[in-house]
Amino acid sequence: MHINWSEFLAGLSPGLKELRGGAPEVMQGFSAIAKAALKPAALDTKTKELIALAISVAVRCEDCIGFHVKGAIEKGATREEVLETLGMAIYMGAGPSVMYAGHVMEAFDQLAPKPAA
């Protein structure tokens, strides 16, 4: 399966907008949890995004993969860090995580800035 991750993420916006309008208190609560969880403390935000990415693979959530690959890239995660993170996700999630780890690499390659030639 090949996903255009930029289009995939953009396609999630209408449904999420509907949720924010239809269940505003729930979505505000979820947003507050996300903000608190991502706040840098003992772990920096990049590390937290990588943890979220590993969990995304282990629980087989493609939508989560897209969001957390993007978040990890924005926080400066390298390809090597993502690959090491996937090693832990595969270790914890076995065979199904191997398949979803492939989605992460496809998303990373599409969404990461391209090196200057």
C-alpha positions as CSV (number, residue, x, y, z in Angstrom):
1,M,0.0,0.0,0.0
2,H,1.3,3.4,-0.9
3,I,-0.1,6.5,0.8
4,N,0.5,10.1,-0.2
5,W,1.0,11.2,3.4
6,S,0.5,15.0,2.7
7,E,-2.8,14.3,1.1
8,F,-3.8,11.8,3.7
9,L,-3.1,14.2,6.6
10,A,-5.0,17.0,4.8
11,G,-7.9,14.6,4.3
12,L,-8.2,14.2,8.0
13,S,-8.9,17.9,8.6
14,P,-12.7,17.9,7.8
15,G,-13.5,15.1,10.1
16,L,-11.4,16.6,12.9
17,K,-13.1,20.0,12.4
18,E,-16.4,18.2,12.6
19,L,-15.3,16.7,15.9
20,R,-14.1,20.0,17.3
21,G,-17.5,21.6,16.5
22,G,-19.7,18.7,17.5
23,A,-17.8,17.7,20.7
24,P,-15.9,20.8,21.7
25,E,-15.4,20.0,25.4
26,V,-14.1,16.5,24.6
27,M,-11.7,17.9,21.9
28,Q,-10.6,20.8,24.2
29,G,-9.8,18.2,26.8
30,F,-7.9,16.0,24.4
31,S,-6.0,19.1,23.2
32,A,-5.1,19.9,26.8
33,I,-3.8,16.4,27.4
34,A,-1.7,16.5,24.2
35,K,-0.3,19.9,25.2
36,A,0.6,18.7,28.7
37,A,2.0,15.4,27.5
38,L,4.2,17.1,24.9
39,K,5.5,19.8,27.2
40,P,9.3,19.3,27.6
41,A,10.4,18.3,31.1
42,A,12.6,15.2,31.8
43,L,12.1,14.3,28.1
44,D,12.3,16.7,25.3
45,T,9.4,17.1,22.8
46,K,11.3,15.3,20.0
47,T,11.7,12.2,22.2
48,K,8.1,12.3,23.2
49,E,7.1,12.5,19.5
50,L,9.3,9.5,18.8
51,I,7.6,7.6,21.7
52,A,4.2,8.5,20.2
53,L,5.4,7.3,16.8
54,A,6.4,3.9,18.3
55,I,3.1,3.6,20.0
56,S,1.3,4.5,16.7
57,V,3.1,1.6,15.0
58,A,2.4,-0.8,17.9
59,V,-1.4,0.0,17.9
60,R,-1.6,0.1,14.1
61,C,-2.9,3.6,13.8
62,E,-2.1,5.1,10.3
63,D,-3.6,8.4,11.2
64,C,-1.4,8.6,14.3
65,I,1.6,7.6,12.2
66,G,1.1,10.6,9.9
67,F,0.6,13.1,12.7
68,H,3.6,11.8,14.7
69,V,6.0,11.5,11.8
70,K,5.2,15.1,11.0
71,G,5.6,16.1,14.6
72,A,8.9,14.2,14.9
73,I,10.2,15.9,11.8
74,E,9.1,19.3,13.0
75,K,11.0,18.7,16.3
76,G,14.2,17.7,14.4
77,A,14.1,13.9,14.3
78,T,16.5,12.3,11.9
79,R,15.9,9.3,9.7
80,E,18.3,7.3,12.0
81,E,16.3,8.3,15.1
82,V,13.1,7.2,13.4
83,L,14.6,3.9,12.4
84,E,15.9,3.3,15.9
85,T,12.4,4.1,17.2
86,L,10.9,1.6,14.8
87,G,13.2,-1.0,16.1
88,M,11.7,-0.6,19.5
89,A,8.1,-0.6,18.1
90,I,8.9,-3.8,16.2
91,Y,10.4,-5.4,19.3
92,M,7.3,-4.5,21.3
93,G,4.7,-5.1,18.6
94,A,6.1,-8.1,16.7
95,G,5.0,-8.9,13.1
96,P,2.1,-6.4,12.7
97,S,4.5,-3.6,13.9
98,V,6.9,-4.6,11.1
99,M,4.2,-3.9,8.5
100,Y,3.3,-0.5,10.1
101,A,6.9,0.5,10.4
102,G,7.0,0.4,6.6
103,H,4.3,3.0,6.6
104,V,6.4,5.2,8.9
105,M,9.4,5.1,6.5
106,E,7.2,5.9,3.5
107,A,5.6,8.9,5.4
108,F,9.0,10.1,6.6
109,D,10.5,10.0,3.1
110,Q,7.5,11.9,1.7
111,L,7.1,14.5,4.4
112,A,10.7,15.3,5.4
113,P,12.5,18.2,3.7
114,K,14.7,17.0,0.8
115,P,18.4,17.4,1.2
116,A,20.0,20.1,-1.0
117,A,21.5,18.5,-4.1
